[in-house]
Amino acid sequence: MLKRLNELLSMVWKQVLVGILAVGTVGLLLFSGLGSTPPNLSQPEVKTIHSSKSLKNIVSHPVNATYLLPEHFLRSWNKNSLTTLRLLSGIYGLVYLAIFFLVLKFWEDTTTAVIGTILLATSAWFLNVSRLATPDILMMSIIALIACGLWLKHTLRRNLIVLICAVGAAMSLYVPGLIWFVLGGIIWQHRTVKYELSRSKRSSIAIATILLLLIAAPFILSSAEHLDTLLTGLGLPLKWPGPTQLVKNLYHIPESVFYRSTLDPVRHLANLPFLDVFEDTMFVLGTYVFWKYRNLSRSRILFSVTILSILLITLGGGVSYTILLPIVYITITVGILYMWKAWSDVFPKNPFARTAGLALIMLALVLSCNYQLRRYFTAWNNAPETKAVFDQRASISDTIKM
């Protein structure tokens, strides 16, 4: 037994070491200095604290309960710590990064997945939503739904995936707008869903149904009493915007991502766009690749998710730009891969040219990551506008009373 263990360790120790280093590095990005970057609370964080103040309040208004419920118990553990308040977002961020890596690895290869995950993990956009005590991080659950769909179609563990998909579908009710993606996926892949259910054990289907109903019950009961719960859960606005506002909302999406964002010191630096110039270019290339191979299932998945996400953001309900984050970085990563393949095709047998091309790509990656990290940890954290909106230090002890 010991001999087999030693043989196994000798085979996988490099992968284990790389995995530990990767998790450690990401952990530093997500969890280091949580209580001091910035050192005070913002108004959205105070609102989250109020919303998670009591279990009764969470049950009666259950939208974002998948964030508010664990936040409630974290606060009861250490209610005067800013680090504790923001810890949950970092944990969610770490989970979504892992799922993002697995999805990219499934669609491409390990190297591509590593590059994409590094870009996402160092993005100021991602760092902001994963280091603030707000439920906005839940918008990245879209990558978990994509992973469930891929797993359902390719796994042999039918009974397990039926249970996981049922739980995921029920929990999507608590994230604004996410249920539309679940329903869309079921309609699109209805034959696959029906086939997998027919091959699953009846006991597994029964357990999955019970779990789905139990998890969804608070949302259904609350929606029956409060229309705003239903509308918010569906990602729809309480008051529908006019045509002019809809056009403005639609225009602001590409403008914020690529050119100039709206002024919101809580979530980003000044009017800077979410992406840098290198990421903009790679996004264009990635979009071209997906359009070129638009008949592939992955292209149809990403286009469908993007269109529905843009629609929900335009309506101005509870769906934020964060829902686009994993899709944008998948596209950027595919653009980088396409650029490298195109360069290799031009110089298939010239080692000097190939090395030079690889070095230039790596340099661009390093510069992009460095820019994003400095933008978040240095520029945004020390900006006067940021300090002005993170001014709720006195509210901590007041709002964390159980």
ABEGO torsion letter per residue (X at the ends): XAAAAAAAAAAAAAAAAAAAAAAAAAAAAAABGAAAOBABBBAAAAAAAAAAABAAAAAABABGAAAAAAAAAAAAABAABAAAAAAAAAAAAAAAAAAAAAAAAAABBAAAAAAAAAAAAABAAAAAAAABBBAAAAAAAAAAAAAAAAAAAABABAAAAAAAAAAAAAAAAABBGAAAAAAAAAAAAAAAAAAAAAABBAAAAAAAAAAAAAAAAAAAAAAAABAAAAAAAAGBBABBBBAAAAAAAAAAAAAAAAABBBBBAAABBEABBABBAAAAAAAAAAAAAAAAAAABAAAAAAAAAAAAAAAAAAAGBABBAAAAAAAAAAAAAAAAAAAAAAAAAABAABAAAAAAAAAAAAAAAAAAAAAAAAAAAAAAAABAAAAAABAAAAAAAAAABX
